[in-house]
Amino acid sequence: MLKKPFLLAASLVLALSTVAEASDGRYRERPPVVVSADLSAPWLMQLGGAVQPRVYSSRRVLTQPQVYQRRVVRRGLFQTQDLQQRDVQQVAVTRAEKPIKSKLDPMYLPQMVEYPGDHKAGTIVIDTNNRFLYLVLGNGQARRYGVGVGKPGFEWAGAHKITRKAEWPNWTPPKEMIAREAAKGHYLPATMEGGSANPLGARAMYLGSTLYRIHGTNAPWTIGYAVSSGCIRMRNEDVVDLYDRVDVGTRVIVM
């Protein structure tokens, strides 16, 4: 009976010694660390070293086709033409008609130009299609200014004389204009004193017995566009220059 327990105890001691020897052999020399080529492996974060995994976003980036645009002058208007997508061209042109607060294009600055017309010196000729006002000087020369003209539905043409001149004029909008703007949610004053905020600007030259005028503006970025209710608007510095060069009785031709 004693032999059996003794044999079991001996077997247990032998097994334990064998495991200890195996353990000592396994951890006597540590194996080298083999780094995977995939640096984004989660286990890499446990190394605590300076190497950090590069995480790539799973979001898909969609790129739009590049659209090249150029500006062209057609009848005095700046318009955007799409050189790649014809179906977008009409939208671009429509947006270009809307005045944008930006620097005035040099073509609308006052300058001396050739004018081969047969109008007498001192005549004012307004080309509404191209947004130019010419003060004829004779000898084939004219002084040209950029202007803003009547918007669609408010165009007009004819010949009148300057019947009155005013500096920093008051503005009394017609009843029709007040009603028209009120329908759009814009409420105009019955009258406004002259000043920098006044839509008539620094000077006004009244044409015949009409409600039309050549006048300045508090919105110089609208020069070169069809935006008014029929009046011819100029930059304040330009209308002052013209005002000093012409007198009451000057002939004005709008075409």
Rosetta blueprint (number, residue, H / E / L):
1 M L
2 L L
3 K H
4 K H
5 P H
6 F H
7 L H
8 L H
9 A H
10 A H
11 S H
12 L H
13 V H
14 L H
15 A H
16 L H
17 S H
18 T H
19 V H
20 A H
21 E H
22 A H
23 S H
24 D H
25 G H
26 R H
27 Y L
28 R L
29 E L
30 R L
31 P L
32 P L
33 V L
34 V L
35 V L
36 S L
37 A L
38 D L
39 L L
40 S L
41 A L
42 P H
43 W H
44 L H
45 M H
46 Q H
47 L H
48 G L
49 G L
50 A L
51 V L
52 Q L
53 P L
54 R L
55 V L
56 Y L
57 S L
58 S L
59 R L
60 R L
61 V L
62 L L
63 T L
64 Q L
65 P L
66 Q L
67 V L
68 Y L
69 Q E
70 R E
71 R E
72 V E
73 V E
74 R E
75 R L
76 G L
77 L E
78 F E
79 Q E
80 T E
81 Q E
82 D E
83 L L
84 Q L
85 Q L
86 R H
87 D H
88 V H
89 Q H
90 Q H
91 V H
92 A H
93 V H
94 T H
95 R H
96 A H
97 E L
98 K L
99 P L
100 I L
101 K L
102 S L
103 K L
104 L L
105 D L
106 P H
107 M H
108 Y H
109 L L
110 P L
111 Q E
112 M E
113 V E
114 E E
115 Y L
116 P L
117 G L
118 D L
119 H L
120 K L
121 A L
122 G L
123 T L
124 I E
125 V E
126 I E
127 D E
128 T L
129 N L
130 N L
131 R L
132 F E
133 L E
134 Y E
135 L E
136 V E
137 L E
138 G E
139 N L
140 G L
141 Q E
142 A E
143 R E
144 R E
145 Y E
146 G E
147 V L
148 G E
149 V E
150 G E
151 K L
152 P L
153 G L
154 F L
155 E L
156 W L
157 A L
158 G E
159 A E
160 H E
161 K E
162 I E
163 T E
164 R E
165 K E
166 A E
167 E E
168 W L
169 P L
170 N L
171 W E
172 T L
173 P L
174 P L
175 K H
176 E H
177 M H
178 I H
179 A H
180 R H
181 E H
182 A H
183 A H
184 K L
185 G L
186 H L
187 Y L
188 L L
189 P L
190 A L
191 T L
192 M E
193 E L
194 G L
195 G L
196 S L
197 A L
198 N L
199 P L
200 L L
201 G L
202 A L
203 R E
204 A E
205 M E
206 Y E
207 L E
208 G L
209 S L
210 T L
211 L L
212 Y L
213 R E
214 I E
215 H E
216 G L
217 T L
218 N L
219 A L
220 P H
221 W H
222 T H
223 I L
224 G L
225 Y L
226 A E
227 V E
228 S E
229 S L
230 G L
231 C L
232 I E
233 R E
234 M L
235 R L
236 N H
237 E H
238 D H
239 V H
240 V H
241 D H
242 L H
243 Y H
244 D L
245 R L
246 V L
247 D L
248 V L
249 G L
250 T L
251 R E
252 V E
253 I E
254 V E
255 M L
